Amino acid sequence: MQRDALLDAARSLLSEGGTEALTFPALAERTGLARSSVYEYFRSRAAVVEELCTVDFPVWAAEVEDAMAAVADPEAKIEAYVRSQLALVGDRRHRAVVAISSGELDAGAREKIRAAHGGLVAMVVEALGALGHAEPRLSALLLQGVVDAAVRRIELGAAEDPGTIAAAAVAMALRGVRG
């Protein structure tokens, strides 16, 4: 229960203040534990990040996968891939992953994030192949770049409505720069 409380506190800190806010004194304060007790659960900030990726990313990926499975044709799958990720932007788990991704992390934590994103990208490769892309894996990576840019735009509190950003990202994914 204490580990879960620490992870929940870490999510809150990351979503509120980014990686700089994730400190052991702040975790201790949020959970009511002594600072030394936090070290009993996690050896470092990077260990907290790795645990969050291990716990949260599969849940997030499952939501994207479920959205894609609910539709049949490749274009609808690509749209579901984009929209489901953008719909998660307001979720604390997602905000924590975004904050984590933008921070300075050790090699182990970065590798966990890369592996998790690789699994997410793999979900859309088949749909892109079905649309005739000669390099569906490359196309999937570039598509994820569009999604990541839209996520950052929403996270920044851009002037555009999140729905407008999502629609533009879907249009970019399905029709490129032609509009």
C-alpha positions as CSV (number, residue, x, y, z in Angstrom):
1,M,0.0,0.0,0.0
2,Q,2.9,2.4,0.8
3,R,4.5,1.7,-2.6
4,D,1.1,2.5,-4.3
5,A,0.8,5.7,-2.3
6,L,4.3,6.7,-3.3
7,L,3.5,6.0,-7.0
8,D,0.3,8.0,-6.7
9,A,2.2,10.9,-5.1
10,A,4.8,10.7,-7.8
11,R,2.1,10.9,-10.5
12,S,0.7,14.0,-8.9
13,L,4.0,15.6,-8.5
14,L,5.0,14.9,-12.1
15,S,1.7,16.1,-13.5
16,E,1.8,19.3,-11.4
17,G,5.4,20.3,-11.7
18,G,7.3,18.1,-14.1
19,T,10.4,16.1,-13.2
20,E,11.8,18.8,-11.0
21,A,8.9,18.4,-8.6
22,L,9.6,14.7,-8.2
23,T,11.9,14.7,-5.1
24,F,12.1,12.3,-2.2
25,P,11.3,15.1,0.3
26,A,8.2,15.9,-1.7
27,L,7.2,12.2,-1.9
28,A,7.7,11.9,1.8
29,E,5.6,15.0,2.5
30,R,2.8,13.8,0.2
31,T,2.6,10.4,1.7
32,G,3.3,11.3,5.3
33,L,6.4,9.0,5.3
34,A,9.8,9.9,6.6
35,R,12.2,10.7,3.8
36,S,14.4,7.7,4.8
37,S,11.3,5.5,4.4
38,V,11.0,6.5,0.8
39,Y,14.4,5.1,0.1
40,E,13.3,1.8,1.5
41,Y,10.9,1.5,-1.5
42,F,13.0,3.3,-4.2
43,R,16.7,3.7,-4.4
44,S,16.5,6.8,-6.7
45,R,14.2,9.1,-8.6
46,A,15.0,7.1,-11.7
47,A,13.7,3.9,-9.9
48,V,10.4,5.7,-9.2
49,V,10.2,6.7,-12.9
50,E,10.9,3.1,-14.0
51,E,8.2,1.8,-11.7
52,L,5.7,4.3,-13.1
53,C,6.5,3.2,-16.6
54,T,6.2,-0.4,-15.7
55,V,2.8,0.1,-14.0
56,D,1.2,2.9,-16.0
57,F,2.3,2.5,-19.6
58,P,0.6,-0.9,-20.1
59,V,-2.7,0.4,-18.9
60,W,-2.4,3.4,-21.3
61,A,-1.4,1.1,-24.2
62,A,-4.3,-1.2,-23.5
63,E,-6.7,1.7,-23.8
64,V,-5.2,2.5,-27.2
65,E,-5.3,-1.1,-28.3
66,D,-8.9,-1.4,-27.2
67,A,-9.9,1.6,-29.2
68,M,-8.2,0.2,-32.3
69,A,-9.8,-3.2,-31.8
70,A,-13.2,-1.6,-31.7
71,V,-13.0,-0.6,-35.4
72,A,-12.4,-2.7,-38.5
73,D,-10.8,-0.8,-41.4
74,P,-7.2,0.5,-41.4
75,E,-8.0,4.2,-41.6
76,A,-10.4,3.9,-38.7
77,K,-7.7,2.0,-36.7
78,I,-5.2,4.8,-37.4
79,E,-7.8,7.4,-36.3
80,A,-8.5,5.5,-33.2
81,Y,-4.7,5.2,-32.5
82,V,-4.4,9.0,-32.7
83,R,-7.6,10.0,-31.0
84,S,-7.2,7.5,-28.1
85,Q,-3.8,8.8,-27.3
86,L,-4.9,12.4,-27.4
87,A,-7.9,11.6,-25.3
88,L,-5.6,10.4,-22.5
89,V,-3.7,13.7,-22.3
90,G,-5.8,14.8,-19.3
91,D,-5.3,11.6,-17.5
92,R,-2.7,11.9,-14.6
93,R,-1.0,8.7,-15.7
94,H,-0.4,10.2,-19.1
95,R,0.7,13.6,-17.8
96,A,3.2,11.8,-15.6
97,V,4.6,9.8,-18.6
98,V,4.9,13.0,-20.6
99,A,6.7,14.8,-17.7
100,I,9.0,11.8,-17.3
101,S,9.8,11.7,-21.0
102,S,10.8,15.3,-21.0
103,G,13.1,15.1,-18.1
104,E,16.7,14.0,-17.6
105,L,16.7,10.3,-16.8
106,D,19.2,7.6,-16.5
107,A,19.8,5.0,-19.2
108,G,17.6,2.4,-17.6
109,A,14.6,4.7,-17.3
110,R,15.1,6.0,-20.9
111,E,15.2,2.4,-22.2
112,K,11.9,1.5,-20.4
113,I,10.2,4.5,-22.0
114,R,11.7,3.6,-25.4
115,A,10.5,0.0,-25.1
116,A,7.0,1.1,-24.0
117,H,6.7,3.5,-26.9
118,G,8.0,0.8,-29.3
119,G,5.1,-1.4,-28.2
120,L,2.7,1.4,-28.8
121,V,4.1,2.1,-32.3
122,A,3.9,-1.6,-33.1
123,M,0.1,-1.5,-32.7
124,V,-0.4,0.7,-35.8
125,V,2.2,-1.0,-38.1
126,E,-0.3,-3.5,-39.5
127,A,-2.9,-0.9,-40.3
128,L,-0.3,1.2,-42.1
129,G,0.8,-1.9,-44.1
130,A,-2.8,-2.6,-45.0
131,L,-3.0,0.9,-46.5
132,G,0.0,0.1,-48.7
133,H,2.9,1.8,-47.0
134,A,6.1,0.3,-48.3
135,E,7.8,1.0,-44.9
136,P,5.0,0.6,-42.3
137,R,7.3,0.6,-39.3
138,L,8.9,3.9,-40.4
139,S,5.5,5.3,-41.1
140,A,4.3,4.2,-37.7
141,L,7.3,6.0,-36.1
142,L,6.6,9.2,-38.0
143,L,2.9,8.9,-37.2
144,Q,3.8,8.7,-33.5
145,G,5.8,11.9,-34.0
146,V,2.6,13.6,-35.2
147,V,0.8,12.3,-32.1
148,D,3.6,13.4,-29.8
149,A,3.6,16.9,-31.3
150,A,-0.2,17.1,-30.8
151,V,0.2,15.9,-27.2
152,R,2.8,18.6,-26.5
153,R,0.5,21.2,-28.1
154,I,-2.4,20.1,-25.8
155,E,-0.1,19.9,-22.8
156,L,1.1,23.5,-23.4
157,G,-2.5,24.7,-23.2
158,A,-2.4,25.9,-26.8
159,A,-4.9,28.5,-28.1
160,E,-6.6,25.7,-30.1
161,D,-9.2,23.5,-28.4
162,P,-7.9,20.0,-27.8
163,G,-10.6,18.7,-30.1
164,T,-9.3,20.9,-32.9
165,I,-5.8,19.7,-32.3
166,A,-7.0,16.1,-32.4
167,A,-8.8,16.6,-35.6
168,A,-5.8,18.2,-37.2
169,A,-3.6,15.3,-36.0
170,V,-6.0,12.8,-37.5
171,A,-6.1,14.7,-40.8
172,M,-2.3,14.8,-40.9
173,A,-2.2,11.1,-40.2
174,L,-4.7,10.2,-42.8
175,R,-4.0,12.8,-45.5
176,G,-0.6,14.3,-44.8
177,V,-0.1,17.9,-45.5
178,R,-2.7,18.1,-48.2
179,G,-5.4,18.8,-45.6
